[in-house]
Amino acid sequence: MNKKGKKSMFHIRTLRQRMSLILSVCMILCFLLVVSVSYISLQAAEKNRIETTMQADLLQLTGQIDSDYYTLVQLSQQMSLEGSVGRLVNNYVTQSGGYERIEISGRITSDINTMLFSHENISLVGYFSDGTAVDKPEKMLFFSLPVKENSNPLKLGTIVQTNAISLNSIHRSLNYSSSKDVVSLTRRVRFSDDKDYLIYGEIFTGAKKNIQSLSQIRKVSYDLLQVDNNGRICFSSSDAFKVGDTINVDKDAKSGTVQVVGEFTYLSAVSKFGFSNVLLVPETSYHKQMNSWQLSVFFVFIAAVILVSITGFLLVHLIYRPLQILGRDMLEVGKGNIVPGKHSFQIDEFDNLFNRFDDMKQEVVQLLENVRQQEKEKQQLEIDKLYYQINPHFLMNVLHSVHCMATINKQPEIERFIYKLNYILGYSLGKTNTKATFRTELKYLKLYLELQKERYDFEVWLNIEEGDYLDTPCARFIMQPLAENAVCHNINEFGNLWIEIRLENESYVMISIKDDGHGFNPEGYRNDMQTEGSLNKGIGLRYVEMSLLSFYGSDAHLSIKSEPEEGTAVTLLLPVRKGNEPYV
């Protein structure tokens, strides 16, 4: 029972079935991951967009209302005792003669009209007074337009109260001929007649109209509240919030922070005058925007799933069929049928793959023939290898025999010469001192120079700084080729050769080989080495450069300084390599 269940569980064995399963699972997981991350990110972005829009709208309304209040404050300043209009009114109330009052009254009216000329939105300005107190103003002076009967500015909703100025929230105009919404200001002033007066000014505000326009544009239901410092609602365009009610406005909340009260979401902005403007949105309207976006995302997701499913099916079909044919051709090759077959899938990648597979079939036949030929060549190479090993070995044995004969016949000069030559040959073939160090290179160089002095007449001046660095590994044959160039090509008769080796900065070995020979132009010499017919020139220098590059990489430095008839100096700066430390 268990075996049967296990067999059915792993019954999916074909590539097509597994590709379909893996692709389906991967698509589902990828979509779940992408949709989850995208949903969270886009939801946050959409919420932020809505809140940013609300904040921008609220700031626009607040800026407009603040601008209206600023205009009223400026006008009231001109109507105060220090202003041009206020000084005329002060003269008016102190005059006893009728003619003088008439004359001043005309000037006051003219100045008020001039003042209002640049403020087309001003609805009404003037003075209230009963002659004794300002608690019950009855007398109206110099109003720009008629005032409604029984108008009392002290009964308006005060939103900001200072010692002299009171700012009133949005209300209906006191203008007899207007029913529009305005914001207004009252300012206490006392003229020279020792009586109290109220400066009153109001200006048309488009706050409610703007709220309606923004609601249509944003497709939400906006409402506006004006709240004083105590949280008391002084103006409300919503039926759910009455004037005189209180609302908890957190003035310390971060700018643009959405708050919730009851069934409303709101943003608040503090005016420059200290009160707060609150923009209300019903929760149903607020979430309607989010729900609309979520529905759009859902339809996009369904469309994406359908599209990816179709794409996955096509991919499986496009990949599986060529692979199925490739597998069949490979079985034929395994049976020995190497005849090329022509297939065309109208897909460049698979067509190129099968073309290469056919080429491979042809190459297999050629390779089989090559293997037989290589076996014959391999046998010949083994014979040649043994031959080339026998010749140097034979030469070393002959030199060793000559050395023994010179020792027996007491010929020390020949004995020393053969000893040195035998060591040089053994070192060159890697049979002596298989691991090259600065010390073995130096020994090899000294023996080579001693042999050359048997032929040439020159002086060698050695300046070798003794130290452990001489026993560290180095590239093989890096000194002798440079010395050979100096001895065989540069040094004059009775010339000099200076060789200096020292450790610099505990990490580099400096090797200098200098002569006082003919000298040459280094750049011209290198160019000459590249010309046809000059392959034998500079072979030693080329070998040294290649050895340094192979052993040290780019860490080694070789420099050549030479002038005609001034000699040549070759300097190597090589890093100290300890043990088997690699160079990259």
C-alpha positions, 0 to 999 in steps of 0.5 A: 500500500505504501509502495503504491502510494510512493510510486504514484507520488513520484510518477512524474518522470518526463521532462515535460511534466517536470518542467510544467510542474516546476514552472507552475509552482515557480509562477505561483510562488513568484506571483504570490511574493510579487503581489504581496510585496507590490500590494503592500507597497502600492497600498502604502503609496496609494494611502500616501497619495490620498493623504498627500492630496488632502494635505495639499488641499488643506494647505491651499485652503489655509493659505487662502484664508490666512491671506484674507485675514492678512488683508483685513489686518492691513486695512484695519491698521490704516483705519486705526489711530495711527493710519491715514483713515483713522487720523481723519476719523479722529479729527472728525469726532473731535470737531464741533462744527457741522461744516468741518465735519462734512468736509472731513467726512467727504475726505474719509469716504474718499480715502476708504474708497481709495483704500478698497480700490485695490481689494476687490474682495472686500465686502464691508468696512466701517466703524461701530460705536454707541458713544459710550461703550462697545459692548452694544454697538448701535451707531455706525460710521463711514461704512463702505456699504449699507449694513444689515439691520441689528448687525452686531459684530460682537455676536460673530464667532470669534476664532482668535482673540487678542487685546485689540484684534478679534478674528471671526470665523467664516460667516454670512456677510453683514452687507445689506445687499450680500449673502455670501460667506466672509471672514471678518475682523474687529479691532478696538480703538479709542479716539481723542473724544475718549469714546470706544469704537470698533473697526469692522472689516470683512472680505469675501472668502471662497473657502466653501466654494473651493471645498465643493470644487475640490470634492468634485475633482478628488471624488471625495466628500470634503468638509471644513472646520475652523477650530480655536485654540481651545478645540471649540468649533467656530465654523463647520460645513458638516452637519455632523459637527455643530458650531460650539462643539469641541474636537480634539485637534493634536497640534503637536502631531506631525504635519500631514498625519491623518487622524480619526474622529468618529466616522471621519478621517481628518487632517488639521493645519495650524494657521499662522494666526494660531487657530486650526483648519480641519479638513474632514473626509468620511471614512466611507469616502476615504476607503472608497478610493482604496477599494477602487484601487484594490479592485483595479489591482485584482483585475490586473493580477488576473490578467497577468496570471492568464498572460503568464500561463499562456506564456509558460505553456508556449515556453514548455512547448518550444523547449520540450519538443526540440529537446525530445528530438535531441534526445532521440538523436543522441540515442541513435549516436549511442547505437553507432548511427552517426549520420547527420540529420537536418532539423529546422525549428525556426528558432536560431538557438535550437537550429544552431544547437542541432547544426553543431550536433551534426558537426560533432557527429562528423568530428567524432569520425575524424577524432576516431581516426585522429586517435589512431594517428596520435597513438603512433605519434605518441610512441614516436614522441616517447622515443624522441624524449628518451633521445633528448634526455640521453644526449645531455646526460651523456655530455655530463657523464663525459665531463665528469670523466674528464674532470676525474682524468684531470684530477688524476693527472694533476691538472688543476686548471682543467679540473676547475674549468671542467668542475665549473662547466659541469655545474653550469650545465647541471644547473641549466638542465635542472639537475643541480639546485632544482629550486632556484634562490638568489644564492644559487643564481649568484653562484651560477653567475660567479662560475659563469663569469669565471669561465668568461674571464678565461676568454675575455679580459675584464674586471668584476666588482661584486657588492653583495649584501649578505642576508636571509633573503638570498635563500628565498626562491626566485625566478631561474636564470635572471642574472646570467643572461644580463651579465652575458649581454654585458660581457659578450656585446657591450664591454670594451677591452679591459672593461669593468662589470659592477654587480650589486645585490641588496635588500630594500625596505625588507620586501624587495631585492634590488639587483644591478648589473652595470658595465662601462661598455659601448652602450646603446639606445634601449628603445632602438634596441627593443625595436630592432629585436622585433625586426625580421632577421634579428631574432637572435638579438636580445634573446637573453633580455626577452627570456628574463622578461618572460621569466619575471612575468611568469614568476612574479606577475606584475610585481617585478620591475626591470629597467634599462639605462644606456647611452652610447659610449657611456655603458649600460645599467640593468636594474631588477626590483624583485619582491621577496617571495617566502616559501611557496607564497604564490604571486598573482 
